[in-house]
């Protein structure tokens, strides 16, 4: 619960920095020499801070549990899609077009 609250707070702070970045970038593009280029530095710092906080929320504070769309086993645990460890695509059964009609029907 605490980690989810931290993620939400950091995400809101990142959005505020990105809003500041957007406004200051528009000001810089409209008048680059405003306030002796201080607005440009504000745009740079706020943009980098906003993107940095987003990356922290996205990759460092991510969920450890698998997503809900994965099927659950008998104990209610979510299955890992790579649990069998088999990443070889050659082991999967494939169908072949043997009669040349364009259909890949399973052999009879």
Kinemage of the C-alpha trace (Angstrom):
@kinemage 1
@onewidth
@group {chain A} dominant
@subgroup {mainchain}
@vectorlist {calphas} color= white
{ca unk a 1} P 0.000 0.000 0.000
{ca unk a 2} L 2.769 2.430 0.902
{ca unk a 3} L 4.681 1.682 -2.310
{ca unk a 4} L 1.570 2.331 -4.407
{ca unk a 5} L 1.044 5.657 -2.647
{ca unk a 6} L 4.685 6.606 -3.275
{ca unk a 7} L 4.321 5.737 -6.971
{ca unk a 8} L 1.202 7.878 -7.250
{ca unk a 9} L 2.809 10.881 -5.511
{ca unk a 10} L 5.935 10.681 -7.684
{ca unk a 11} L 3.791 10.374 -10.814
{ca unk a 12} L 1.864 13.529 -9.907
{ca unk a 13} L 5.119 15.403 -9.216
{ca unk a 14} L 6.485 14.221 -12.584
{ca unk a 15} L 3.343 15.515 -14.296
{ca unk a 16} L 3.757 18.910 -12.608
{ca unk a 17} L 7.349 19.130 -13.831
{ca unk a 18} L 6.252 18.182 -17.341
{ca unk a 19} L 3.589 20.903 -17.232
{ca unk a 20} L 6.242 23.438 -16.201
{ca unk a 21} L 8.440 22.122 -19.018
{ca unk a 22} L 5.653 22.539 -21.582
{ca unk a 23} L 4.866 26.107 -20.574
{ca unk a 24} L 8.501 27.180 -20.380
{ca unk a 25} L 9.307 25.525 -23.725
{ca unk a 26} L 6.513 27.452 -25.414
{ca unk a 27} L 7.866 30.669 -23.876
{ca unk a 28} L 11.390 29.827 -25.069
{ca unk a 29} L 10.156 29.121 -28.583
{ca unk a 30} L 8.165 32.376 -28.643
{ca unk a 31} L 10.924 34.593 -27.239
{ca unk a 32} L 14.314 32.884 -26.784
{ca unk a 33} L 16.055 35.853 -25.130
{ca unk a 34} L 13.436 36.353 -22.422
{ca unk a 35} L 14.989 36.898 -18.971
{ca unk a 36} L 18.470 36.436 -20.409
{ca unk a 37} L 17.811 32.775 -21.363
{ca unk a 38} L 16.788 31.812 -17.821
{ca unk a 39} L 13.499 30.377 -19.103
{ca unk a 40} L 15.480 28.036 -21.333
{ca unk a 41} L 17.324 26.692 -18.316
{ca unk a 42} L 14.019 26.276 -16.493
{ca unk a 43} L 12.697 24.287 -19.455
{ca unk a 44} L 15.791 22.093 -19.538
{ca unk a 45} L 15.851 21.358 -15.799
{ca unk a 46} L 12.113 20.777 -15.488
{ca unk a 47} L 12.041 18.515 -18.548
{ca unk a 48} L 14.913 16.368 -17.342
{ca unk a 49} L 13.444 16.173 -13.838
{ca unk a 50} L 10.013 15.185 -15.130
{ca unk a 51} L 11.391 12.477 -17.423
{ca unk a 52} L 13.701 11.226 -14.665
{ca unk a 53} L 10.851 10.892 -12.176
{ca unk a 54} L 8.747 9.117 -14.789
{ca unk a 55} L 11.549 6.612 -15.401
{ca unk a 56} L 11.889 6.008 -11.660
{ca unk a 57} L 8.151 5.357 -11.337
{ca unk a 58} L 8.088 3.182 -14.457
{ca unk a 59} L 11.165 1.013 -13.959
{ca unk a 60} L 12.357 1.234 -10.343
{ca unk a 61} L 9.038 1.247 -8.470
{ca unk a 62} L 7.230 -1.246 -10.710
{ca unk a 63} L 4.899 -3.976 -9.488
{ca unk a 64} L 6.457 -7.290 -8.532
{ca unk a 65} L 3.268 -9.329 -9.021
{ca unk a 66} L 2.331 -10.639 -12.462
{ca unk a 67} L -0.541 -8.900 -14.249
{ca unk a 68} L -4.140 -9.978 -13.685
{ca unk a 69} L -4.669 -11.164 -17.261
{ca unk a 70} L -2.398 -14.187 -16.750
{ca unk a 71} L -4.262 -17.376 -15.831
{ca unk a 72} L -4.173 -18.525 -12.211
{ca unk a 73} L -3.233 -22.049 -11.136
{ca unk a 74} L -5.151 -24.145 -8.588
{ca unk a 75} L -3.593 -22.273 -5.637
{ca unk a 76} L -4.627 -18.879 -7.037
{ca unk a 77} L -1.079 -17.892 -8.007
{ca unk a 78} L -0.602 -16.236 -11.365
{ca unk a 79} L 1.291 -18.342 -13.880
{ca unk a 80} L 4.557 -17.141 -15.323
{ca unk a 81} L 4.405 -17.257 -19.146
{ca unk a 82} L 8.028 -18.466 -19.321
{ca unk a 83} L 7.809 -20.876 -16.395
{ca unk a 84} L 8.561 -23.963 -18.478
{ca unk a 85} L 11.826 -22.392 -19.611
{ca unk a 86} L 11.226 -23.534 -23.186
{ca unk a 87} L 11.941 -20.661 -25.526
{ca unk a 88} L 12.675 -22.855 -28.547
{ca unk a 89} L 10.063 -22.157 -31.214
{ca unk a 90} L 11.044 -25.293 -33.148
{ca unk a 91} L 9.455 -27.495 -30.495
{ca unk a 92} L 5.991 -26.100 -31.230
{ca unk a 93} L 3.768 -28.171 -33.514
{ca unk a 94} L 3.283 -26.592 -36.928
{ca unk a 95} L 1.087 -27.421 -39.876
{ca unk a 96} L 2.387 -27.752 -43.420
{ca unk a 97} L 0.765 -27.084 -46.773
{ca unk a 98} L 1.315 -30.511 -48.306
{ca unk a 99} L -1.163 -30.425 -51.189
{ca unk a 100} L -0.215 -26.960 -52.481
{ca unk a 101} L -3.708 -25.456 -52.295
{ca unk a 102} L -2.667 -22.649 -49.907
{ca unk a 103} L -4.340 -24.124 -46.845
{ca unk a 104} L -2.232 -25.286 -43.924
{ca unk a 105} L -4.586 -27.997 -42.744
{ca unk a 106} L -3.450 -30.454 -40.160
{ca unk a 107} L -2.468 -33.798 -41.684
{ca unk a 108} L -5.209 -36.440 -41.636
